[in-house]
Amino acid sequence: MSDIIHLLPDSVANQIAAGEVIQRPASVIKELVENAIDAEAQEIHVLVTDAGKTCIQVIDDGKGMSETDARLAFERHATSKIRQATDLFALRTMGFRGEALASVAAVAEVELKTRMANEELGTRIVIAGSKVESQEAVSCPKGSNFSIKNLFFNIPARRKFLKANSTELSNILTEFERIALVHPEVAFYLYSNDTELFNLPAMPLRQRILAVFGKKLNQHLLSVDVDTTMVKVSGFVAKPETARKKGAHQYFFVNGRYMRHPYFHKAVMDAYEQLIPAGEQISYFIYFDVDPANIDVNIHPTKTEIKFENEQAIWQIVSAAVKESLGKFNAVPSIDFDTEGMPDIPAFDQTRPIEPPKVHYNSDFNPFKTSSASSYSGGGSYSRPKVDWEGLYDGLEKASKMNTPMEEEPFVDETDWTSAPASVDMSEERTPYVQETETVSSPSASLYTNEPAVEKGAQHFQFKGRFILTSVKSGLMLIDQHRAHIRVLFERYMNQIRQKQGVSQGVLFPEIVQLPASEAAVLESIMEDFSAVGFELTPLGGGSYAINGIPSGIEGLNPVELVR
C-alpha cells in the first residue's frame, strides 16, 4: 500500500493559515497598520476602495525594508520581532508570529514599495497568490507603501460571504479606532472612496478620544490613574448619568494592544453598582501597563484575548480605581440637605477665642399687636388687613339645603309595592354600565351653582405626570406614558417606512448634528429609511449633517438627539 500522507504546498498552507488571520478587509488593515507602528511610523495613511474589496492602501513613514527583507517578509514565520521562545515573555510589539504578510499575499494581489532612510533607491515587489511575480529597484519615499487589490480573488467562496460595503466599512472603522486610541502619539488618516473619514494628528490621549467620538464626551470623562507594583491602570471612565442601553464605548488596552476581557468588565460595572439602572452600559477607556512576563498574548489568532497571571488581584485594583475616580470627582450623587436658615458655623481656629454666635432680633416686635408695628427687618410697618367675616358664608344656607347629606334626612319609601309585578323579566336588555370620563367633582362646586354636586366615576388616574392607572376587565393596568408614547411613535414610523409615506416638516433654521465616523457610516446605510420617516438630512462632510426637515408630529423634541 502506497503512502498517503504528504506535505501541502506553501500556497495551500498559506491559504489555510489566512483563514484564521485574514477574515475580512478590516483584518488586512489591522495587520498592516500594526506592522507600521512596529516600524516606528509617525504618520500612517489608510485608503480603501469599495470597503476594501477592490483596493486597500497603507502608507507609512517608518523604517522601511531592504531588498532582502522585502522578499523575506512574505515568507511564513519570517519576523523581526522575536528570535527565541523566551522573547514571547518580553513582547512590546504588536506582531510577532510572522504570519500576517504571508496570509495577505496568499489571498490577494500585493504590491509593496519600501525604502530605508540610508538607501537611495527602494524596492518594488509584486506578489499574487503567494507567487512572486516581479521585484525591482524603484524610487520611493522612506517607509513602506502596501497596495492590496482583489482580496480573496482566488477563494470565491470566501469573497462571496463578505458583507455589504456599509458593514465591511463599519468593521474597518472599528479596527481603525482601536489602533488610533492606543497610539495617540501617531498621526492617522483614513479615506474611503476618496472621502476623508478620519484626520487624527498626533495629540494627547484625551484629545484623541474626543477626536474619535466627538467633543460632547469631554464633559463626561473622569480620569483614572492608579500605579501599583503589579499593574498600572490609567485612562478615563464616563459619569453615571451618561449610561445608555446600548452603544457605549468600552475599551480595554494592555501594553498598547486592544483586548476583550469580560472579567475586568465586571470589575468596572461593579464600581457603578446602584449608580446606573440595571441593564444599561457605561463608556470607559482603560489602559493597563503590565510586565509582559505576567501576561500571555499568544492564545488567540486575533490576539484580542489575553491571560493575566494575577487576574483576581487586578480585578480588585480596577474596581477600586474606578470607585476612587467616581468619588474623587464627586460623580456619586450626594444627599442635598436643606441648609437654608441654618446658623453659620465657622471653622474651628485654635488661634482665636471661642465666641457664641451672634443672634439678631427686634426687641420691640410683638406678634399679638393688632395695630401697625415695626417689621422684623426693622424697615417699614405692617398692618393687618381688614376682613369682612359677616359676608363669608352668604349664600351657603340655601345651597346647604339643596345638598343635605343622606344621613341627615331619613329615607321614606312611598312606593306602592302592592301593584308591583309578581316577577321580573330578566331577559329584558339592561343598560350597560358606562364609565364617565370626567374626574371626580368637588363637593364645594355646589356653592357656586344651582346644581347639586354629583360624584362621577373617573376613567383613569395620572400619577406624578408619568404613569396612568386605568381599569380593565381583568383588573388594573399601569401604563408608563413615556414608553407608551415611544411605542406609538415606533409603530407609526415603521408603518411609514413600509409604505414610504412619511410626512416631513421643513425647519426654518437647520440644525447641525456631528457624528463619529463609525456612526456616520451607519447613518449612510439607513439614510433611505430616515427619508421614509420624514427626516431631510444634508451631508456636510466630516460626519456633519444639516437637519433640514423632521417628521411631522414630533414638535417639541430635540431633532439632534433624535438623529443620534
N, C-alpha and C positions, 0 to 999 in steps of 0.2 A: 504493500500500500504506500502510495507516494505521500510526501509531506504536504500538509495543507496550511500550515502557519507560515506567514511571510510578512516582511516589513512593508508598511504602507509608504508610498512615495511622499516626499516632503509636501507636495502641493495638496495631496489629500489630507495629510495630517494637519497642515495649516488651516484648511477649511474647517476641520473638526474643532480645532482649538479656537478658531474665530467665532464659532457658535457660542462659546462661553464669554469671550471678551467683547466681541462686536455684535451687538444685538440690534442696533438702530443707528441712525446718523448721530444721535446725541452721544453714543458711546465713542464714535470716532473723534468727535470734538473733545470729549473728556480726555482721552488718551493723548492726543496731540498737544492740547493746552498744558496738561501736566508735564509732558516732556519739555515744553518750552520754559516752564517755571523751573524745572530742574536744571535747565541750561542757563539759569540766571538771567532770563529775559526781563527787561524793564518795561517793554511795550509789546502787547500782543493784539493782533487784528484777526478777527474771525469773519469770514464772508461765506454765506450759504445761499444756494440757489435751489428753489423748489424744496425747501425744508431739508436740504442736504441730499436729496435723492439724486439730483443732477450733478452738483458740484459742492465741495467743501474746501475752503482755502484757509490755512492757518499760517500767518506770517509773524515771525518774532525777531527780536534783535539780540538773541542770546549768543552763546559761544560759537555756534556753528560746528561743522564736522569737516574732517579731512576727507580726501578722496577715498581712502581705505575704509574709514569709519562709516562713510555714507553707504558703501556697498555692504559692509558687515552688519549695519544696524537692522537690515531687513531679514537677517537670519534668526531662527528660533533660539531663544535663550541667550541672545547676544545683548549684553548690557554693560554700562559703565558704572552702575550704582553699587554693585557688590562684587566681591571676589571669592569669598568663602562663606560657609554656613553661619559662622559666628557674626557676620555682618548683618544678618537678619535681625539681631537683637540690638542694633545700634542705628536703625534706619532713621534718616532725617529727610529723605527724598520721597517724592510722590510715587514713582515707579521703581521697580527693582527686578521684575521677572524676565524682562526682555521678550515679551510676547506681543506687545501692542503693535509695533510696526509690521511684524511678520503676519499677524492676523489681519491687519488692514490690507496689506499687499495681496493676501490670498483671495480677497473677495471684492477687489476694486482695482481701478486703473490709477496708479500713483505716479506723480511726478514730484521730484524733490530737487530744489536748488538750495545749496548751502555753501557758506564760506566762513572760514575762521578769520579773526581780526589780523593775524600776522601773515596772511597769504594774499597775493594779488588777484588770483583767479579762484573761482569756486568750482563746484561740481554739480552737474545736472545728470540725474539718473531717472529712468522711466521703467516701471515695473507693472505688469498686468497679470493677475492670477498667479502670483509667486514667481513669475518668469521675468528675468531682467531682459528688457528689450534694447536698451541703449544706455551708455554712460559716456559723458564728455565734459570737457572743461568749459566753463561759461563765466561771463562777468555778471556778478550779482552783489547785492548789499551783504554786509555782515549779518550772520544769523541763518535762519532756515525758513524756507517757503515751501510748505506742503500743499499739493493740489490733489484732492481725492475726487475722482469722477466715476459715475455709473456704479454706485455702490450695489453690491450683490448682483453684478451683471452676469456672473457665471453660476448663480444659485437662484433660478427663477422662483422656486418655492418660497425662499426667504424674502425676496423682493415683493412677492405677491402679498405677503402678510404684513407689510408695512402699513401703518395707519394713514389717515388723511394728512395733508400738508399742515393743517392747523394743529393737529395732535402732535405730529413729529416736531413742529416748531416749538410747541409748548414744552416738550421734553428737552429740546436744546436749550431753551431759556432756563429751565430748572437746573441743568448741569452747569450752565454758564454762571448762574447766580451763586451756586455753591462754591465755585472756584473763586469768583470775584470777592466773595465775603471773607474768605480766609486769607486772601493776599491783597490787602488794601494798598500795599507799597508798590504794586504793579499796575500799570495802566492797561485797561481792557477796552476793546471796541468791537461791537458786533453789528453786522449788516445782514439783512435778509432781502434778497432781490433788489439790491442797491438802496434799500431803505435802512437808515440808521436806527437801531433798536437800543443800543447801549453806547454811551460815551462816558467812560469812567477813568478820568486821570488819577494818578496816584494821590491819595488823600488819607487822613486818619480814619480809624475803623468806624467811629460813629457817623462821620460824613459818608462813608462808603455804604453803610446800611441805609441811610436816608436817600442816597442817590439811587439805590436799587428799588426801595419800597416806598419812596415818597417822603417829603419833608413833614407831612402831617404826623408821622410817627415820632418825631423828635420830642414833643411834649409828653409822650407817654413812656419813654425809656428810662429805666433805672439801672445804674451801673452796678456790676457785681465784681468784686476783687478780693479774693482770699488766697493767701500763699502759705502752704504747709510743706513739710518735708516730703510728703507723699505725692502731692499734686498741687498745681497752681490753677485756680479756677477764676476766669475773668469773663467779661462780656456784658450783656445787657438783658434785662427782663422787662416786660411790659407791666403797666399798672393794672390792678384788678378790674377797673372799670372798662378796660378795652377787651374783655373776654367776649368771645363770639362762638356761635355754634360750629362754624367751620371756616376754613380759610386762614387760620392763624399761621404766622411764620415761625416755625420751630426748627432750630438748627443746633446740632452739636458738632464741634470740631475738636480733634485731638492731634496735637503736633502738626498742625497745618493741613489736616485731612478731614473731610466730611465723614460723619459716621451716623448710623442709626443705632439707638440704644434705648429700647423700651424701659429697661430697669432704671436708668437715670432720668428718663421722662417722668416716671412715677415719683422720683425724688423732687423734681420741680413742682409737680402738681400737688405733692404733699404740703409744700410751703404755702400753696394757695387754698388749702382746705378751709371751707367756710367763708372764704373771701369772694369766690365766684360761684355762680349757680352750677349745680350738677350737670354734667354732660357738655359744658362749654370749654373752650380751649383758650389758651393764652399764648402770646408770642414770646419767644426767647431766642437769644443768640449767645450760646455759652461755649467758651473755648477752654480746653484742657491742655496743660503743658505737663507731660509725664516723661519720666525716664523711659526711653524706648525699650529697655530691657524688661520693663514691667508690663508691656502690652504685646499682643500678638495680632499683627495685621494680616498675616498670610493664612486666613481661614475662609475666605470667600473670593470668588473670581473678581468681583467688582470692588473689593477692599472696603466695603461700607459697614461690615460687621467686624468689630474689634473686641478682643478679650482683654480684660484687665485683671491684674493679679490680686488686687485688693478692692473688689467691687463694692462690698458692703461698707467698708470704711469710706470709700469715695462717695457712696450714696449719702452717708451722713453728712459729709462735708458739703456736697452740693445742696442738700436740703437746708442746712444751716446757713450757707452763703446766701441763698435766695431769701430766706426769712430775715436775715440781717439787712439785706438790701431793702426789703419792704418796710421794715421797721425804721431803718436809718433815714429814709426819705419820707416818713410819715404817710406811707401808702396805705397802712391799715386804718380803716375808719375809726375814729375815737368818739366817745360819748360826749356830746356837747351840752354840758350843764348850763342852765340859765344863771348867769352871774350878774345880771342887771340888778342894781340896788344893793349888792353885797358890799360890805366895807372893804376899803382898800388897805390891805395888809402889806406893809413894806417888807423888803428882805431884811433878814437879821444882820446887824452890823455890830461887831464887838467893840468898835471904837466909839460908838455913840451910846449915850444913856437911853434906857428903855422909857418911853413915854406912852401914856394911854392915848388912844385915838381921840381926836377932837370931834365933838358932836355939835352940829349947828342946829339951833331950833329957835323959834319965836316964842318968847315967854308971854306975850300978850294974846296968843291965839287961844280962843275958846270956842269949841265946836257947838256949844249949846246956845250961843247968842243968835237971836233971830235978826238983829239989826246988822248993818254992814260992819264988817270987821277987817282988820288988816289980813291980807293973804299970807300964806306960809312963806312965800318967797320974799315978802317984805315990800312988794310993789303993788299999787292999785288997791282996790277994795272989792269985796264980794257981797252981793245982796241976794237973798233967797227969792226966787221967782214966786209971784202970787198965783195960787192955784184955785180955780173955781170948783170946789168939791161938790157944790149943790147940784150942778148940772151933769155930774159924771154919769149917773145912772138914768138919765132921762130917756124914755122910750123903751126901757127894758121890761117895764111891768107888763105892757101889752104883749111883748114878744115872749115873755116867760109863760104867759097863759097859753099861747099857741104851741109851746114846746114843753108841756107838762110831762115829766118822766112817767113811765109806766107804773113805777112803784108808788107814785103819789096819788094816782087815781085808780080806784078799784075797778076791776073788769066786770061788766054786766052783760050777760049773754041774753039778748032779746030775741034770739032766733026761735021760730016755731018749728021744733023738731018733729011734731006730730004729723006734719004734712010732708015730711021728707020721704023720698022713695025708699022702698024696702031694700033695694040692692043698688049697687053702683056698677055701672058698665066699665070694666077695666080695659075693654078693648078700645075704648074711646081714646083718640090720639091726644097725647099730652103735649103741652108746650115745652119744648126743651129749655134747659137752663142755659142762659146766655150770660157770659161774664161781661161786666161793664168795663169799659176802657178808661173811665175816669178814675182818678185817685180818690182816696178817702177824703170826704169833705169835712171841713172843720165845723164843730157844733156852734162856734161863735158866728158862723155865716148868717144865721137866722136873725141876728141882732140888727143887720143892715138891710134885710129884705123881708117881704111879707110871706115868703115861702118858708115852711118848716125845714130844719136841717135833716137831710136824708143821707145815711151812710150807704155807700155803694162799694161793691167788691172790686178790689184792684186786680188788674190782669197780670201785672208784673211789678217787681220792685228792683230798684237800682241801688247797688252798694258801692260807695266810695267812687262813683263815676267810672268803675271798671268792670264790675260784674253785674249780671242780670239774673234775678231769681224769678222763675216763672213756673206755673203749674202745668203738668201734662197728665195724660191718663194714668201713667204708671207711678206718678208721684211728683217730685220737684226736680227741675232742671236748673243747673247753674251754668251760665254762659260767660265766657271770657270775651268781652266786647272786642278787644284788640285782635285776638286770634280769630274771632268770627269775621271781623272785617277783612283781615288778611285772606281768609279762605274765600270770602265772597269776591274779592278782587282777583284772586288766583283763578277761580273758575271763570270769571268774566274774561280775563286776559287769555287764558287757554282757549276759550271759545273763539276769541278774536284771531288768535294765531291759526287755529284750524280753518276758520272761514275767511281769513285775511280781510277782515272788516274793521280793523282798528281805526278809531277816530282820533286825529291829532289836533291839538290846540296850540297854535303858534304863540311864542313868547315875545314880548316887546324888547326885552334886554336879554340876549342869550347868556347863559352861564357856562363857565369852563370847568370841565372835570379832568383832573390829571390822574392817570392810572399807571401803575408799574408796567413794565414791558410784558410780563407774563399775563397780567390781567387784560392788557390791551389786545394781546393775541387771542384770548378767549372771547373778548367782545367782538373782534372782527369775525370770528367764526359763527357768531349768533346774531350778527347785525341784521339779517333778514327777519328774524323773529322780533327783534327790537322794533323794526319798522312796522311790522304787522300789528304790534300792540299799540303803536301811536307815537313812539319816540322818533324824533328827527335829529340825528347826530351828524355833525360835520367834522371829519378828522383834520386836525391842525398840525399833526406831526409831533414826534417825541412823546407819544402816549397821551396827548391832549385832544379833547373833543369839545366842540361847541354844541350845547343843547339848544336847538332852535325850535323844538316842539315837544310837547309832553302829552301823554294820553289824557283824554277828557275825563273828568270825574275825580281827579286827584288834586284838586286845588287845596292849598294849604300845606302840602307836603314838599319836602326839600328835593328837587329834581336831581341834584348832585348825589345825594345819599341813595336815591332810588337807582341810579345807574350803577353805583358801586355795589 
